[in-house]
């Protein structure tokens, strides 16, 4: 049993260390900023969304968001963010209405 715990601990340490020192390229995200509101939305995306939707919006666990504005209406974007679904958690208790609206407005520009 100790061997299993030791292996698990070693694996966790290896995974943590493999992520250290890697520089994240925010070029795609920075290119989407055209207003101060966009800047706030990108900061929120980095904090809340990047782990599932990737730094370049290409998707990882969650779907790609590069074409979110074409595929979804503002109302659909808001509903998905607010209520979650298909594996995405609900954010209505984590984000304010203003933050959700900012993300919706920013994502609706993605074409």
Chimera marker file (.cmm) of the C-alpha trace (Angstrom):
<marker_set name="trace">
<marker id="1" x="0.000" y="0.000" z="0.000" r="1" g="1" b="0" radius="0.5"/>
<marker id="2" x="2.877" y="2.369" z="0.814" r="1" g="1" b="0" radius="0.5"/>
<marker id="3" x="4.271" y="1.695" z="-2.636" r="1" g="1" b="0" radius="0.5"/>
<marker id="4" x="1.031" y="2.863" z="-4.278" r="1" g="1" b="0" radius="0.5"/>
<marker id="5" x="0.949" y="6.064" z="-2.208" r="1" g="1" b="0" radius="0.5"/>
<marker id="6" x="4.615" y="6.707" z="-2.974" r="1" g="1" b="0" radius="0.5"/>
<marker id="7" x="4.021" y="6.222" z="-6.682" r="1" g="1" b="0" radius="0.5"/>
<marker id="8" x="0.993" y="8.528" z="-6.576" r="1" g="1" b="0" radius="0.5"/>
<marker id="9" x="2.940" y="11.215" z="-4.735" r="1" g="1" b="0" radius="0.5"/>
<marker id="10" x="5.830" y="10.941" z="-7.189" r="1" g="1" b="0" radius="0.5"/>
<marker id="11" x="3.412" y="11.253" z="-10.110" r="1" g="1" b="0" radius="0.5"/>
<marker id="12" x="1.798" y="14.368" z="-8.625" r="1" g="1" b="0" radius="0.5"/>
<marker id="13" x="5.194" y="15.973" z="-8.025" r="1" g="1" b="0" radius="0.5"/>
<marker id="14" x="6.255" y="15.173" z="-11.588" r="1" g="1" b="0" radius="0.5"/>
<marker id="15" x="3.099" y="16.725" z="-13.022" r="1" g="1" b="0" radius="0.5"/>
<marker id="16" x="3.467" y="19.866" z="-10.930" r="1" g="1" b="0" radius="0.5"/>
<marker id="17" x="7.117" y="20.293" z="-11.843" r="1" g="1" b="0" radius="0.5"/>
<marker id="18" x="6.455" y="19.716" z="-15.535" r="1" g="1" b="0" radius="0.5"/>
<marker id="19" x="4.204" y="22.780" z="-15.532" r="1" g="1" b="0" radius="0.5"/>
<marker id="20" x="6.710" y="25.011" z="-13.772" r="1" g="1" b="0" radius="0.5"/>
<marker id="21" x="8.572" y="27.514" z="-15.865" r="1" g="1" b="0" radius="0.5"/>
<marker id="22" x="6.388" y="27.144" z="-18.930" r="1" g="1" b="0" radius="0.5"/>
<marker id="23" x="5.520" y="30.529" z="-20.406" r="1" g="1" b="0" radius="0.5"/>
<marker id="24" x="1.899" y="30.878" z="-21.470" r="1" g="1" b="0" radius="0.5"/>
<marker id="25" x="1.326" y="32.641" z="-24.782" r="1" g="1" b="0" radius="0.5"/>
<marker id="26" x="-1.691" y="34.936" z="-24.467" r="1" g="1" b="0" radius="0.5"/>
<marker id="27" x="-1.351" y="36.329" z="-28.013" r="1" g="1" b="0" radius="0.5"/>
<marker id="28" x="-4.742" y="35.061" z="-29.197" r="1" g="1" b="0" radius="0.5"/>
<marker id="29" x="-6.511" y="36.397" z="-26.123" r="1" g="1" b="0" radius="0.5"/>
<marker id="30" x="-4.754" y="39.762" z="-26.252" r="1" g="1" b="0" radius="0.5"/>
<marker id="31" x="-5.740" y="40.143" z="-29.920" r="1" g="1" b="0" radius="0.5"/>
<marker id="32" x="-9.421" y="40.002" z="-28.931" r="1" g="1" b="0" radius="0.5"/>
<marker id="33" x="-9.177" y="43.106" z="-26.735" r="1" g="1" b="0" radius="0.5"/>
<marker id="34" x="-10.663" y="46.160" z="-28.407" r="1" g="1" b="0" radius="0.5"/>
<marker id="35" x="-12.315" y="47.879" z="-25.421" r="1" g="1" b="0" radius="0.5"/>
<marker id="36" x="-11.775" y="48.181" z="-21.666" r="1" g="1" b="0" radius="0.5"/>
<marker id="37" x="-14.745" y="45.822" z="-21.203" r="1" g="1" b="0" radius="0.5"/>
<marker id="38" x="-12.947" y="43.247" z="-23.370" r="1" g="1" b="0" radius="0.5"/>
<marker id="39" x="-9.891" y="43.593" z="-21.155" r="1" g="1" b="0" radius="0.5"/>
<marker id="40" x="-12.012" y="42.791" z="-18.095" r="1" g="1" b="0" radius="0.5"/>
<marker id="41" x="-13.597" y="39.805" z="-19.871" r="1" g="1" b="0" radius="0.5"/>
<marker id="42" x="-10.190" y="38.445" z="-20.899" r="1" g="1" b="0" radius="0.5"/>
<marker id="43" x="-8.944" y="38.754" z="-17.322" r="1" g="1" b="0" radius="0.5"/>
<marker id="44" x="-12.016" y="36.856" z="-16.152" r="1" g="1" b="0" radius="0.5"/>
<marker id="45" x="-11.536" y="34.243" z="-18.897" r="1" g="1" b="0" radius="0.5"/>
<marker id="46" x="-7.950" y="33.715" z="-17.741" r="1" g="1" b="0" radius="0.5"/>
<marker id="47" x="-9.146" y="33.224" z="-14.171" r="1" g="1" b="0" radius="0.5"/>
<marker id="48" x="-12.276" y="31.112" z="-14.725" r="1" g="1" b="0" radius="0.5"/>
<marker id="49" x="-12.364" y="29.565" z="-18.200" r="1" g="1" b="0" radius="0.5"/>
<marker id="50" x="-8.873" y="28.927" z="-19.528" r="1" g="1" b="0" radius="0.5"/>
<marker id="51" x="-8.417" y="25.532" z="-17.876" r="1" g="1" b="0" radius="0.5"/>
<marker id="52" x="-11.263" y="24.000" z="-19.900" r="1" g="1" b="0" radius="0.5"/>
<marker id="53" x="-11.335" y="26.160" z="-23.027" r="1" g="1" b="0" radius="0.5"/>
<marker id="54" x="-7.546" y="26.670" z="-23.510" r="1" g="1" b="0" radius="0.5"/>
<marker id="55" x="-5.390" y="29.762" z="-23.677" r="1" g="1" b="0" radius="0.5"/>
<marker id="56" x="-6.126" y="30.189" z="-27.398" r="1" g="1" b="0" radius="0.5"/>
<marker id="57" x="-9.878" y="29.444" z="-27.078" r="1" g="1" b="0" radius="0.5"/>
<marker id="58" x="-9.380" y="26.238" z="-29.107" r="1" g="1" b="0" radius="0.5"/>
<marker id="59" x="-10.981" y="24.044" z="-26.466" r="1" g="1" b="0" radius="0.5"/>
<marker id="60" x="-9.541" y="21.412" z="-24.230" r="1" g="1" b="0" radius="0.5"/>
<marker id="61" x="-12.072" y="19.698" z="-21.993" r="1" g="1" b="0" radius="0.5"/>
<marker id="62" x="-14.698" y="22.216" z="-23.032" r="1" g="1" b="0" radius="0.5"/>
<marker id="63" x="-15.565" y="23.172" z="-26.611" r="1" g="1" b="0" radius="0.5"/>
<marker id="64" x="-13.657" y="25.727" z="-28.655" r="1" g="1" b="0" radius="0.5"/>
<marker id="65" x="-14.830" y="29.302" z="-28.282" r="1" g="1" b="0" radius="0.5"/>
<marker id="66" x="-13.185" y="30.846" z="-31.355" r="1" g="1" b="0" radius="0.5"/>
<marker id="67" x="-16.542" y="30.776" z="-33.145" r="1" g="1" b="0" radius="0.5"/>
<marker id="68" x="-18.851" y="31.127" z="-30.147" r="1" g="1" b="0" radius="0.5"/>
<marker id="69" x="-20.408" y="34.331" z="-31.525" r="1" g="1" b="0" radius="0.5"/>
<marker id="70" x="-21.443" y="32.574" z="-34.717" r="1" g="1" b="0" radius="0.5"/>
<marker id="71" x="-22.687" y="29.371" z="-33.126" r="1" g="1" b="0" radius="0.5"/>
<marker id="72" x="-24.580" y="30.829" z="-30.167" r="1" g="1" b="0" radius="0.5"/>
<marker id="73" x="-26.817" y="33.831" z="-29.563" r="1" g="1" b="0" radius="0.5"/>
<marker id="74" x="-26.129" y="36.160" z="-26.649" r="1" g="1" b="0" radius="0.5"/>
<marker id="75" x="-29.005" y="34.519" z="-24.788" r="1" g="1" b="0" radius="0.5"/>
<marker id="76" x="-27.567" y="31.042" z="-25.356" r="1" g="1" b="0" radius="0.5"/>
<marker id="77" x="-24.102" y="32.147" z="-24.249" r="1" g="1" b="0" radius="0.5"/>
<marker id="78" x="-25.551" y="33.672" z="-21.093" r="1" g="1" b="0" radius="0.5"/>
<marker id="79" x="-27.582" y="30.552" z="-20.321" r="1" g="1" b="0" radius="0.5"/>
<marker id="80" x="-24.566" y="28.261" z="-20.715" r="1" g="1" b="0" radius="0.5"/>
<marker id="81" x="-22.379" y="30.441" z="-18.502" r="1" g="1" b="0" radius="0.5"/>
<marker id="82" x="-25.092" y="30.990" z="-15.907" r="1" g="1" b="0" radius="0.5"/>
<marker id="83" x="-26.557" y="27.463" z="-15.739" r="1" g="1" b="0" radius="0.5"/>
<marker id="84" x="-23.770" y="25.267" z="-17.161" r="1" g="1" b="0" radius="0.5"/>
<marker id="85" x="-24.556" y="22.004" z="-18.927" r="1" g="1" b="0" radius="0.5"/>
<marker id="86" x="-22.905" y="19.159" z="-20.828" r="1" g="1" b="0" radius="0.5"/>
<marker id="87" x="-20.121" y="18.971" z="-18.258" r="1" g="1" b="0" radius="0.5"/>
<marker id="88" x="-19.710" y="22.706" z="-17.754" r="1" g="1" b="0" radius="0.5"/>
<marker id="89" x="-20.340" y="23.927" z="-14.210" r="1" g="1" b="0" radius="0.5"/>
<marker id="90" x="-22.823" y="26.658" z="-13.408" r="1" g="1" b="0" radius="0.5"/>
<marker id="91" x="-21.309" y="30.087" z="-12.772" r="1" g="1" b="0" radius="0.5"/>
<marker id="92" x="-24.368" y="31.998" z="-11.524" r="1" g="1" b="0" radius="0.5"/>
<marker id="93" x="-23.084" y="31.788" z="-7.940" r="1" g="1" b="0" radius="0.5"/>
<marker id="94" x="-19.424" y="32.400" z="-8.825" r="1" g="1" b="0" radius="0.5"/>
<marker id="95" x="-19.794" y="35.401" z="-11.126" r="1" g="1" b="0" radius="0.5"/>
<marker id="96" x="-21.819" y="38.582" z="-10.869" r="1" g="1" b="0" radius="0.5"/>
<marker id="97" x="-24.410" y="39.503" z="-13.492" r="1" g="1" b="0" radius="0.5"/>
<marker id="98" x="-22.002" y="42.193" z="-14.735" r="1" g="1" b="0" radius="0.5"/>
<marker id="99" x="-19.187" y="39.649" z="-15.134" r="1" g="1" b="0" radius="0.5"/>
<marker id="100" x="-21.439" y="37.206" z="-16.982" r="1" g="1" b="0" radius="0.5"/>
<marker id="101" x="-22.665" y="39.991" z="-19.267" r="1" g="1" b="0" radius="0.5"/>
<marker id="102" x="-19.073" y="41.041" z="-19.950" r="1" g="1" b="0" radius="0.5"/>
<marker id="103" x="-18.116" y="37.501" z="-20.927" r="1" g="1" b="0" radius="0.5"/>
<marker id="104" x="-21.200" y="37.215" z="-23.141" r="1" g="1" b="0" radius="0.5"/>
<marker id="105" x="-20.428" y="40.494" z="-24.939" r="1" g="1" b="0" radius="0.5"/>
<marker id="106" x="-16.799" y="39.484" z="-25.454" r="1" g="1" b="0" radius="0.5"/>
<marker id="107" x="-17.606" y="35.940" z="-26.606" r="1" g="1" b="0" radius="0.5"/>
<marker id="108" x="-20.309" y="37.186" z="-28.974" r="1" g="1" b="0" radius="0.5"/>
<marker id="109" x="-17.536" y="38.904" z="-30.971" r="1" g="1" b="0" radius="0.5"/>
<marker id="110" x="-15.820" y="35.564" z="-31.648" r="1" g="1" b="0" radius="0.5"/>
<marker id="111" x="-16.345" y="34.667" z="-35.282" r="1" g="1" b="0" radius="0.5"/>
<link id1="1" id2="2" r="1" g="1" b="0" radius="0.2"/>
<link id1="2" id2="3" r="1" g="1" b="0" radius="0.2"/>
<link id1="3" id2="4" r="1" g="1" b="0" radius="0.2"/>
<link id1="4" id2="5" r="1" g="1" b="0" radius="0.2"/>
<link id1="5" id2="6" r="1" g="1" b="0" radius="0.2"/>
<link id1="6" id2="7" r="1" g="1" b="0" radius="0.2"/>
<link id1="7" id2="8" r="1" g="1" b="0" radius="0.2"/>
<link id1="8" id2="9" r="1" g="1" b="0" radius="0.2"/>
<link id1="9" id2="10" r="1" g="1" b="0" radius="0.2"/>
<link id1="10" id2="11" r="1" g="1" b="0" radius="0.2"/>
<link id1="11" id2="12" r="1" g="1" b="0" radius="0.2"/>
<link id1="12" id2="13" r="1" g="1" b="0" radius="0.2"/>
<link id1="13" id2="14" r="1" g="1" b="0" radius="0.2"/>
<link id1="14" id2="15" r="1" g="1" b="0" radius="0.2"/>
<link id1="15" id2="16" r="1" g="1" b="0" radius="0.2"/>
<link id1="16" id2="17" r="1" g="1" b="0" radius="0.2"/>
<link id1="17" id2="18" r="1" g="1" b="0" radius="0.2"/>
<link id1="18" id2="19" r="1" g="1" b="0" radius="0.2"/>
<link id1="19" id2="20" r="1" g="1" b="0" radius="0.2"/>
<link id1="20" id2="21" r="1" g="1" b="0" radius="0.2"/>
<link id1="21" id2="22" r="1" g="1" b="0" radius="0.2"/>
<link id1="22" id2="23" r="1" g="1" b="0" radius="0.2"/>
<link id1="23" id2="24" r="1" g="1" b="0" radius="0.2"/>
<link id1="24" id2="25" r="1" g="1" b="0" radius="0.2"/>
<link id1="25" id2="26" r="1" g="1" b="0" radius="0.2"/>
<link id1="26" id2="27" r="1" g="1" b="0" radius="0.2"/>
<link id1="27" id2="28" r="1" g="1" b="0" radius="0.2"/>
<link id1="28" id2="29" r="1" g="1" b="0" radius="0.2"/>
<link id1="29" id2="30" r="1" g="1" b="0" radius="0.2"/>
<link id1="30" id2="31" r="1" g="1" b="0" radius="0.2"/>
<link id1="31" id2="32" r="1" g="1" b="0" radius="0.2"/>
<link id1="32" id2="33" r="1" g="1" b="0" radius="0.2"/>
<link id1="33" id2="34" r="1" g="1" b="0" radius="0.2"/>
<link id1="34" id2="35" r="1" g="1" b="0" radius="0.2"/>
<link id1="35" id2="36" r="1" g="1" b="0" radius="0.2"/>
<link id1="36" id2="37" r="1" g="1" b="0" radius="0.2"/>
<link id1="37" id2="38" r="1" g="1" b="0" radius="0.2"/>
<link id1="38" id2="39" r="1" g="1" b="0" radius="0.2"/>
<link id1="39" id2="40" r="1" g="1" b="0" radius="0.2"/>
<link id1="40" id2="41" r="1" g="1" b="0" radius="0.2"/>
<link id1="41" id2="42" r="1" g="1" b="0" radius="0.2"/>
<link id1="42" id2="43" r="1" g="1" b="0" radius="0.2"/>
<link id1="43" id2="44" r="1" g="1" b="0" radius="0.2"/>
<link id1="44" id2="45" r="1" g="1" b="0" radius="0.2"/>
<link id1="45" id2="46" r="1" g="1" b="0" radius="0.2"/>
<link id1="46" id2="47" r="1" g="1" b="0" radius="0.2"/>
<link id1="47" id2="48" r="1" g="1" b="0" radius="0.2"/>
<link id1="48" id2="49" r="1" g="1" b="0" radius="0.2"/>
<link id1="49" id2="50" r="1" g="1" b="0" radius="0.2"/>
<link id1="50" id2="51" r="1" g="1" b="0" radius="0.2"/>
<link id1="51" id2="52" r="1" g="1" b="0" radius="0.2"/>
<link id1="52" id2="53" r="1" g="1" b="0" radius="0.2"/>
<link id1="53" id2="54" r="1" g="1" b="0" radius="0.2"/>
<link id1="54" id2="55" r="1" g="1" b="0" radius="0.2"/>
<link id1="55" id2="56" r="1" g="1" b="0" radius="0.2"/>
<link id1="56" id2="57" r="1" g="1" b="0" radius="0.2"/>
<link id1="57" id2="58" r="1" g="1" b="0" radius="0.2"/>
<link id1="58" id2="59" r="1" g="1" b="0" radius="0.2"/>
<link id1="59" id2="60" r="1" g="1" b="0" radius="0.2"/>
<link id1="60" id2="61" r="1" g="1" b="0" radius="0.2"/>
<link id1="61" id2="62" r="1" g="1" b="0" radius="0.2"/>
<link id1="62" id2="63" r="1" g="1" b="0" radius="0.2"/>
<link id1="63" id2="64" r="1" g="1" b="0" radius="0.2"/>
<link id1="64" id2="65" r="1" g="1" b="0" radius="0.2"/>
<link id1="65" id2="66" r="1" g="1" b="0" radius="0.2"/>
<link id1="66" id2="67" r="1" g="1" b="0" radius="0.2"/>
<link id1="67" id2="68" r="1" g="1" b="0" radius="0.2"/>
<link id1="68" id2="69" r="1" g="1" b="0" radius="0.2"/>
<link id1="69" id2="70" r="1" g="1" b="0" radius="0.2"/>
<link id1="70" id2="71" r="1" g="1" b="0" radius="0.2"/>
<link id1="71" id2="72" r="1" g="1" b="0" radius="0.2"/>
<link id1="72" id2="73" r="1" g="1" b="0" radius="0.2"/>
<link id1="73" id2="74" r="1" g="1" b="0" radius="0.2"/>
<link id1="74" id2="75" r="1" g="1" b="0" radius="0.2"/>
<link id1="75" id2="76" r="1" g="1" b="0" radius="0.2"/>
<link id1="76" id2="77" r="1" g="1" b="0" radius="0.2"/>
<link id1="77" id2="78" r="1" g="1" b="0" radius="0.2"/>
<link id1="78" id2="79" r="1" g="1" b="0" radius="0.2"/>
<link id1="79" id2="80" r="1" g="1" b="0" radius="0.2"/>
<link id1="80" id2="81" r="1" g="1" b="0" radius="0.2"/>
<link id1="81" id2="82" r="1" g="1" b="0" radius="0.2"/>
<link id1="82" id2="83" r="1" g="1" b="0" radius="0.2"/>
<link id1="83" id2="84" r="1" g="1" b="0" radius="0.2"/>
<link id1="84" id2="85" r="1" g="1" b="0" radius="0.2"/>
<link id1="85" id2="86" r="1" g="1" b="0" radius="0.2"/>
<link id1="86" id2="87" r="1" g="1" b="0" radius="0.2"/>
<link id1="87" id2="88" r="1" g="1" b="0" radius="0.2"/>
<link id1="88" id2="89" r="1" g="1" b="0" radius="0.2"/>
<link id1="89" id2="90" r="1" g="1" b="0" radius="0.2"/>
<link id1="90" id2="91" r="1" g="1" b="0" radius="0.2"/>
<link id1="91" id2="92" r="1" g="1" b="0" radius="0.2"/>
<link id1="92" id2="93" r="1" g="1" b="0" radius="0.2"/>
<link id1="93" id2="94" r="1" g="1" b="0" radius="0.2"/>
<link id1="94" id2="95" r="1" g="1" b="0" radius="0.2"/>
<link id1="95" id2="96" r="1" g="1" b="0" radius="0.2"/>
<link id1="96" id2="97" r="1" g="1" b="0" radius="0.2"/>
<link id1="97" id2="98" r="1" g="1" b="0" radius="0.2"/>
<link id1="98" id2="99" r="1" g="1" b="0" radius="0.2"/>
<link id1="99" id2="100" r="1" g="1" b="0" radius="0.2"/>
<link id1="100" id2="101" r="1" g="1" b="0" radius="0.2"/>
<link id1="101" id2="102" r="1" g="1" b="0" radius="0.2"/>
<link id1="102" id2="103" r="1" g="1" b="0" radius="0.2"/>
<link id1="103" id2="104" r="1" g="1" b="0" radius="0.2"/>
<link id1="104" id2="105" r="1" g="1" b="0" radius="0.2"/>
<link id1="105" id2="106" r="1" g="1" b="0" radius="0.2"/>
<link id1="106" id2="107" r="1" g="1" b="0" radius="0.2"/>
<link id1="107" id2="108" r="1" g="1" b="0" radius="0.2"/>
<link id1="108" id2="109" r="1" g="1" b="0" radius="0.2"/>
<link id1="109" id2="110" r="1" g="1" b="0" radius="0.2"/>
<link id1="110" id2="111" r="1" g="1" b="0" radius="0.2"/>
</marker_set>
